[in-house]
Amino acid sequence: MTDAAPEPRKHYLNCEYSVRSWLLTTDHKRIALLYLVSISAFFMLGGILAGLLRLELLTPQADLVQAETYNKLFTMHGITMIFFFLIPSIPAVLGNFLVPMMIGARDLAFPKINLLSWYVYTLGAGFTVVAMVTGGVDTGWTFYTPYSSTYANTNVILTALGVFITGFSSILTGLNFVVTIHKMRAPGLTWFRLPLFIWAHYATSLIMILGTPVIAITILLVALERGLGIGIFDPNLGGDPVLFQHLFWFYSHPAVYIMILPSMGVMSELVACFSRKRIFGYNFVAGSSMAIAILGFLVWGHHMFVSSQSMYAGIIFSLLSFLVAVPSAVKVFNWTATMYKGSIALRTPMLYAFGFVGLFTIGGLTGLFLATLATDVHVHGTYFVVAHFHYIMVGGAIMGYMGGLHFWWPKMTGRLYSDAWGRVAAVILFVGFNLTFLPQFVLGFLGMPRRYHVYPPEFQMLNVLSTAGATILGLGYLIPVLYLLWSLFKGQPAGDNPWGATGLEWQTPSPPPTFNFDKTPVVTEEAYAYDSSSEGHRG
Amino acid sequence: MAEHSSHVAHQFDDSTQQYEASTLGMWAFLLTEIMFFGGLFAGFFVYILGHAQAFAEGSRHLDIALGTVNTVVLLGSSLTMALAVRSAQQGHRNGQLLFLGLTVILGSVFLGIKGLEYAHKFAQHLVPGPGFRMEGPHAQSAQLFFSFYFAMTGVHALHMVVGIGLLAWLFVNAWRGKYTEAYFTPVEVSGLYWHFVDVVWIFLFPTLYLVARHG
């Protein structure tokens, strides 16, 4: 620490500079940045893998890679994106940074466990990266038995252990959030005054602590079966591979809600701020997060409509899956109603919010096609499914993540980025995304199966469109990297509250001091007390 | 923050908040653990429907005497753990050392007996895998039973090892006189964990050892 003459204000970024002060930090804001760097690296890796997949699919025959390599590419794309980018993305970065700030706390309840969660993530990521560079894995991200446990000749054990270990980082994050939200709220901040971002993270955390252990034990059993011959899923012994699918999807379907719920939380903040209105139907938006978390645990069987599950189970799972559409639609309608007659400002984060509403709606509605038994038999295992879940995970979850990153970037770094470039990138992403994945709905409906590197020539035109879209999408992700990094050095100082937003995190300087608030704030009103006639209420 | 004392971490306002947060954190963690073991139990109960006789046959190969002794040992360790928590709440250093020490010993005895059972199973070729040998019509599916037996008791034993590590750490801190009427949270929270691991065994014992002992 230097003591130059005009002492600059001390905040969490400039209080210490050593590498040690970052690697041993227990400050939730610094840990959020550690996560931001890690998951960005994995996002880039997963993106490059996706690029290779799309490049191979430019032509009907095998040009770039053979079947074995292609299997590894899509497996590693899925594992990287799901376990090492999407699941930690909003909770571990934005949630870590914002949960304590939004509730007026100095830190999470367990700061050391928070740091531990990052190290656990890094260890699991290390295992997976080693597995990838020493030959890769080709089971698909779903690790279906008996292929994964008996027949695959790739690094299944190492990858499984990587996923197993990383699961614990997710559990620890969820645990920290649950306790923090229960016990650390500022005076006056009752449950129904909480920002909806907090409700969404509370719901997400419940899924993390209740779902993740189930996949942990399941993946561990696969590794034990492969390594030690403990054959629980082995059909030769009378074991049932479908049991694996049940256990796997018991977590992995709710895991989709781990990805989308935090994004919905971001959405509520963005829509209210840039419409300058209270959110429409606060209680319903909060309740719908909890409803999605609970219902999400009851629908896993819709992944097994064609895997020898009983017909009656199929019917029940189909009906339950329809139910999830209700709270999801409640959210979409309430955001739309909030925008209605609001004074909308088309800033970068709001463009992402618009993108989210449209893309999530398409993703959600096509989900209903898949939840319908008869339609699912037709499109199961085709590109229709691929398009559907990319609309949810990329069109929904990542759009929300990008919107949130742009919204809170000035708070996190104290700098403003170029809003013009931000809007350009948001539009490019929207166009590129739709061009990539809309053709895949058609391809899937026409019968093109997923996970093949070759396809009949009549599908080429749609595949070329999709690959072209992926190129635009890639560009759309590259531009924000450039202007966000640029803003770190040349950006204008952001000020405490550049958007005129409500919420405790905007009442403290940007970047915030190490303990967030100089004195514990006291909350006296409901969330989103926007006054549509002015440039914002300053609490 | 006027009443900030040395054992209240910076993020908490007072020791009550810290105590409540730690306790809630452990309960939430135990929920996670229930789901973790729940996956195994769910699998076991699904399979026993389809392989009732094989599972009964496998169960009859377990050593019920050692299993019963272990159940008693573990229940005893829960008693000593509860007494250790009480000593911590009352700030009795000697009581803490005595009861934490006894709990560690009982936990270790449990693991020792478990190891003995594992050794017997190994000698009898009842470990799943290429070396598995068993007489009778259900030999093949009985391997499934032993897969569950080793997975479930193995994961449980791992939790015991972690628990003993925790208790050893508490013992060192108790030796230094760290736990008083004003600050006993770590002992209480570790106690919750220890009791949970015992409760898991209370479910494992009938599930694995007693499942075929009717009539």
HADDOCK unambig.tbl for C-alpha pairs under 7 A between the chains (distance, minus, plus):
assign (segid A and resid 106 and name CA) (segid B and resid 11 and name CA) 5.26 0.50 0.50
assign (segid A and resid 107 and name CA) (segid B and resid 11 and name CA) 5.43 0.50 0.50
assign (segid A and resid 109 and name CA) (segid B and resid 11 and name CA) 6.76 0.50 0.50
assign (segid A and resid 109 and name CA) (segid B and resid 21 and name CA) 6.78 0.50 0.50
assign (segid A and resid 175 and name CA) (segid B and resid 25 and name CA) 6.50 0.50 0.50
assign (segid A and resid 175 and name CA) (segid B and resid 28 and name CA) 6.42 0.50 0.50
assign (segid A and resid 175 and name CA) (segid B and resid 29 and name CA) 6.92 0.50 0.50
assign (segid A and resid 179 and name CA) (segid B and resid 21 and name CA) 5.95 0.50 0.50
assign (segid A and resid 179 and name CA) (segid B and resid 24 and name CA) 6.36 0.50 0.50
assign (segid A and resid 179 and name CA) (segid B and resid 25 and name CA) 5.85 0.50 0.50
assign (segid A and resid 183 and name CA) (segid B and resid 17 and name CA) 6.88 0.50 0.50
assign (segid A and resid 183 and name CA) (segid B and resid 21 and name CA) 6.08 0.50 0.50
assign (segid A and resid 209 and name CA) (segid B and resid 32 and name CA) 5.30 0.50 0.50
assign (segid A and resid 210 and name CA) (segid B and resid 31 and name CA) 6.89 0.50 0.50
assign (segid A and resid 210 and name CA) (segid B and resid 32 and name CA) 5.50 0.50 0.50
assign (segid A and resid 210 and name CA) (segid B and resid 35 and name CA) 6.15 0.50 0.50
assign (segid A and resid 213 and name CA) (segid B and resid 32 and name CA) 6.03 0.50 0.50
assign (segid A and resid 213 and name CA) (segid B and resid 35 and name CA) 5.85 0.50 0.50
assign (segid A and resid 213 and name CA) (segid B and resid 36 and name CA) 4.58 0.50 0.50
assign (segid A and resid 214 and name CA) (segid B and resid 35 and name CA) 5.90 0.50 0.50
assign (segid A and resid 214 and name CA) (segid B and resid 36 and name CA) 5.19 0.50 0.50
assign (segid A and resid 214 and name CA) (segid B and resid 39 and name CA) 5.56 0.50 0.50
assign (segid A and resid 217 and name CA) (segid B and resid 36 and name CA) 6.01 0.50 0.50
assign (segid A and resid 217 and name CA) (segid B and resid 39 and name CA) 6.73 0.50 0.50
assign (segid A and resid 228 and name CA) (segid B and resid 129 and name CA) 6.99 0.50 0.50
assign (segid A and resid 229 and name CA) (segid B and resid 128 and name CA) 6.19 0.50 0.50
assign (segid A and resid 229 and name CA) (segid B and resid 129 and name CA) 4.60 0.50 0.50
assign (segid A and resid 230 and name CA) (segid B and resid 128 and name CA) 5.63 0.50 0.50
assign (segid A and resid 230 and name CA) (segid B and resid 129 and name CA) 6.48 0.50 0.50
assign (segid A and resid 230 and name CA) (segid B and resid 147 and name CA) 4.93 0.50 0.50
assign (segid A and resid 231 and name CA) (segid B and resid 144 and name CA) 6.46 0.50 0.50
assign (segid A and resid 231 and name CA) (segid B and resid 147 and name CA) 6.14 0.50 0.50
assign (segid A and resid 232 and name CA) (segid B and resid 144 and name CA) 5.80 0.50 0.50
assign (segid A and resid 232 and name CA) (segid B and resid 147 and name CA) 6.14 0.50 0.50
assign (segid A and resid 237 and name CA) (segid B and resid 140 and name CA) 5.47 0.50 0.50
assign (segid A and resid 237 and name CA) (segid B and resid 141 and name CA) 5.20 0.50 0.50
assign (segid A and resid 237 and name CA) (segid B and resid 143 and name CA) 6.93 0.50 0.50
assign (segid A and resid 237 and name CA) (segid B and resid 144 and name CA) 6.63 0.50 0.50
assign (segid A and resid 238 and name CA) (segid B and resid 141 and name CA) 5.81 0.50 0.50
assign (segid A and resid 239 and name CA) (segid B and resid 144 and name CA) 6.95 0.50 0.50
assign (segid A and resid 247 and name CA) (segid B and resid 39 and name CA) 6.96 0.50 0.50
